[in-house]
Amino acid sequence: MTLPTSELTPDNCVFLMIDHQVGLMQFLSSIDPMLLKNNILGHAKTARAMNIPVVMGTSWPQGPNGSTMPELKALFPEIDVIDRPFVNFWNDQASREAVRATGRKKLVISGLATEVCAAFPAIAALREGYETYVVMDASADFNPFIQQVTMTRLAAAGAIVTTWVAVLAELSANTQINGQHIGRILSEHMGQYQAAMNNFLGTAANAAEVREGVGLTSNPPIPMAL
């Protein structure tokens, strides 16, 4: 796996969220579907919280792949999803130009299915000098074996294989500044963290201080996102 030239920051990357479509969600079984949904939304909310540009695309939406997840549409109402005829996102001129228009050279990619929708553009972009991060747990495939093969292929090609929580943590960088994003997004989409936060807010002597710093507006339990 290639060593990145620098850390991810909100100012140097763009998120490519490719083919997170409701039809694909039904038969990509390498990860539990509810866990996958939470990973995708947690990843998307990271971009929203950090004001990172997002490019979204679909393939064959009029066919079995279906439309973009409605939760993503609600989260990014201002984004026009690019429906493309090409299998490879990077072979579609409109998709490629949307990425280039951001002026950013670090691409944080997730997609369904990983072996095609995430891996193909990641490898193609590497050839053009981009740094590509592939968020494996906000992506999914037909079975775990394919997911593992794809991760090996991506690493061998020079992509950085990662997870959505690692991306959130790297972008947050400083808990005094961005702890609110870590606390809120993990509490909404990582069940273990929600349980820990609820326990802390209910028992710790400095709970009120943390609640205010994280930007929570209620006592435990922390409300889950819709």
C-alpha positions as CSV (number, residue, x, y, z in Angstrom):
1,M,0.0,0.0,0.0
2,T,1.3,3.4,-0.9
3,L,2.3,5.9,1.8
4,P,0.1,9.0,1.4
5,T,1.9,12.3,0.9
6,S,0.0,13.9,3.7
7,E,-2.8,13.4,6.1
8,L,-6.4,13.9,5.0
9,T,-7.8,17.3,5.8
10,P,-11.2,18.9,5.1
11,D,-9.4,21.2,2.6
12,N,-7.5,18.6,0.5
13,C,-10.0,15.8,-0.3
14,V,-13.2,15.1,-2.1
15,F,-15.6,12.2,-1.3
16,L,-16.7,10.1,-4.3
17,M,-19.9,8.2,-3.2
18,I,-20.6,5.9,-6.1
19,D,-23.7,3.8,-6.7
20,H,-25.1,3.6,-3.2
21,Q,-28.4,2.5,-4.7
22,V,-31.3,0.8,-3.1
23,G,-31.3,-2.2,-5.5
24,L,-27.7,-3.0,-4.9
25,M,-28.2,-2.8,-1.1
26,Q,-30.5,-5.8,-1.3
27,F,-28.0,-8.4,-2.6
28,L,-24.5,-7.3,-1.6
29,S,-24.1,-9.5,1.4
30,S,-20.4,-9.2,2.4
31,I,-21.6,-7.1,5.3
32,D,-24.8,-6.9,7.4
33,P,-27.1,-4.6,5.6
34,M,-28.0,-2.5,8.6
35,L,-24.3,-2.1,9.5
36,L,-23.6,-1.1,5.9
37,K,-26.3,1.5,6.0
38,N,-24.9,3.0,9.2
39,N,-21.4,3.0,7.8
40,I,-22.5,4.7,4.6
41,L,-24.5,7.4,6.5
42,G,-21.7,7.9,9.1
43,H,-19.3,8.4,6.2
44,A,-21.6,10.8,4.4
45,K,-22.2,12.8,7.5
46,T,-18.5,13.2,8.0
47,A,-18.4,15.0,4.6
48,R,-21.4,17.1,5.6
49,A,-19.9,18.1,9.0
50,M,-16.5,19.0,7.5
51,N,-17.9,20.8,4.5
52,I,-16.1,18.4,2.1
53,P,-17.2,18.4,-1.5
54,V,-19.1,15.2,-2.5
55,V,-19.6,13.8,-6.0
56,M,-22.4,11.2,-6.2
57,G,-23.2,8.9,-9.1
58,T,-25.4,6.0,-10.1
59,S,-25.2,3.3,-12.7
60,W,-28.3,1.8,-14.4
61,P,-30.7,3.4,-12.0
62,Q,-33.6,2.6,-14.3
63,G,-32.7,-1.1,-13.9
64,P,-32.2,-3.5,-10.9
65,N,-29.6,-1.2,-9.3
66,G,-32.3,1.2,-8.4
67,S,-32.1,4.8,-7.2
68,T,-29.7,6.5,-4.7
69,M,-30.5,5.7,-1.1
70,P,-33.1,8.2,0.0
71,E,-31.2,9.0,3.2
72,L,-28.3,10.3,1.1
73,K,-30.6,12.4,-1.1
74,A,-32.0,13.9,2.1
75,L,-28.5,14.6,3.5
76,F,-27.3,16.2,0.3
77,P,-30.4,17.9,-1.3
78,E,-28.2,20.3,-3.2
79,I,-26.1,17.6,-5.0
80,D,-27.2,16.5,-8.5
81,V,-26.5,12.8,-8.7
82,I,-24.8,11.9,-12.0
83,D,-26.5,9.0,-13.8
84,R,-24.0,7.5,-16.1
85,P,-24.0,4.8,-18.8
86,F,-20.4,3.6,-18.1
87,V,-19.6,0.9,-15.7
88,N,-16.4,2.6,-14.6
89,F,-17.2,6.0,-12.9
90,W,-13.9,7.4,-14.2
91,N,-14.8,6.6,-17.8
92,D,-17.7,9.0,-17.6
93,Q,-16.8,12.5,-18.7
94,A,-19.4,14.3,-16.5
95,S,-18.3,12.3,-13.4
96,R,-14.6,12.9,-14.1
97,E,-15.1,16.6,-14.7
98,A,-17.0,16.9,-11.5
99,V,-14.1,15.6,-9.6
100,R,-11.5,17.7,-11.4
101,A,-13.6,20.8,-10.8
102,T,-13.0,20.5,-7.1
103,G,-9.2,20.9,-7.7
104,R,-8.5,18.2,-5.1
105,K,-6.0,15.4,-5.5
106,K,-7.1,13.1,-2.7
107,L,-10.1,11.0,-3.5
108,V,-12.0,9.3,-0.7
109,I,-14.0,6.6,-2.5
110,S,-16.8,4.3,-1.5
111,G,-19.2,2.4,-3.7
112,L,-21.4,-0.6,-4.3
113,A,-20.1,-3.0,-5.4
114,T,-16.5,-2.6,-4.1
115,E,-14.9,-4.8,-6.8
116,V,-16.3,-2.6,-9.6
117,C,-17.8,0.7,-8.5
118,A,-15.1,1.6,-6.0
119,A,-12.1,-0.3,-7.3
120,F,-12.3,0.6,-11.0
121,P,-12.3,4.4,-10.5
122,A,-9.8,4.2,-7.7
123,I,-7.3,2.4,-9.9
124,A,-8.0,4.6,-12.9
125,A,-7.5,7.8,-10.8
126,L,-4.2,6.4,-9.5
127,R,-2.9,6.2,-13.1
128,E,-3.6,10.0,-13.4
129,G,-1.7,10.9,-10.3
130,Y,-4.5,11.1,-7.7
131,E,-4.2,9.6,-4.2
132,T,-7.1,7.3,-3.6
133,Y,-8.5,6.1,-0.3
134,V,-11.1,3.4,-0.6
135,V,-13.5,3.1,2.4
136,M,-14.0,-0.6,2.6
137,D,-16.8,-0.7,5.2
138,A,-18.9,1.9,3.4
139,S,-18.7,-0.4,0.4
140,A,-19.9,-4.0,0.0
141,D,-19.8,-6.9,-2.3
142,F,-21.5,-10.2,-3.1
143,N,-19.5,-12.1,-0.5
144,P,-16.6,-11.6,1.9
145,F,-14.1,-13.4,-0.3
146,I,-14.6,-10.9,-3.2
147,Q,-14.3,-8.1,-0.7
148,Q,-10.9,-9.5,0.5
149,V,-9.7,-10.1,-3.0
150,T,-10.6,-6.5,-4.0
151,M,-8.9,-5.1,-0.9
152,T,-5.7,-6.9,-1.9
153,R,-5.9,-5.7,-5.4
154,L,-6.4,-2.1,-4.3
155,A,-3.5,-2.2,-1.9
156,A,-1.3,-3.7,-4.5
157,A,-2.2,-1.0,-7.0
158,G,-1.3,1.7,-4.5
159,A,-4.7,2.7,-3.0
160,I,-5.0,3.4,0.7
161,V,-7.6,1.0,2.0
162,T,-9.4,2.3,5.1
163,T,-12.6,2.6,7.1
164,W,-15.1,5.3,7.6
165,V,-14.2,5.8,11.3
166,A,-10.5,6.1,10.4
167,V,-11.4,8.8,7.8
168,L,-13.6,10.6,10.4
169,A,-10.8,10.5,13.0
170,E,-8.1,11.6,10.5
171,L,-10.2,14.5,9.3
172,S,-11.2,15.6,12.8
173,A,-7.5,15.8,13.9
174,N,-8.2,17.7,17.1
175,T,-10.8,16.7,19.6
176,Q,-10.9,20.1,21.2
177,I,-12.0,21.5,17.8
178,N,-13.8,18.6,16.2
179,G,-14.8,16.4,19.1
180,Q,-18.4,17.4,18.5
181,H,-18.3,15.6,15.1
182,I,-16.6,12.5,16.5
183,G,-19.1,12.3,19.4
184,R,-22.2,13.0,17.4
185,I,-21.5,11.0,14.3
186,L,-20.1,7.9,16.1
187,S,-23.0,8.0,18.6
188,E,-25.5,8.0,15.7
189,H,-23.9,5.3,13.6
190,M,-21.7,3.2,15.8
191,G,-23.8,1.3,18.4
192,Q,-20.9,0.6,20.7
193,Y,-20.0,4.2,20.9
194,Q,-23.6,5.3,21.5
195,A,-23.7,2.9,24.5
196,A,-20.5,4.2,25.9
197,M,-21.5,7.9,25.4
198,N,-24.9,7.3,27.0
199,N,-23.3,5.6,30.0
200,F,-20.8,8.5,30.3
201,L,-23.4,11.2,30.1
202,G,-25.5,9.5,32.7
203,T,-22.8,9.0,35.3
204,A,-19.7,11.1,34.8
205,A,-19.1,14.2,36.9
206,N,-18.1,16.2,33.9
207,A,-21.0,15.0,31.7
208,A,-22.5,18.5,31.3
209,E,-19.2,19.9,30.1
210,V,-18.8,17.2,27.5
211,R,-22.4,17.3,26.5
212,E,-22.0,21.0,25.7
213,G,-18.7,20.6,24.0
214,V,-20.1,17.8,21.7
215,G,-23.2,19.8,20.9
216,L,-25.7,17.4,22.3
217,T,-29.1,18.9,23.1
218,S,-30.7,16.3,25.3
219,N,-30.0,14.0,28.2
220,P,-29.4,10.3,27.5
221,P,-30.3,8.4,25.6
222,I,-28.7,10.1,22.6
223,P,-31.3,10.2,19.9
224,M,-30.4,8.1,16.9
225,A,-30.5,9.7,13.5
226,L,-33.5,9.2,11.3
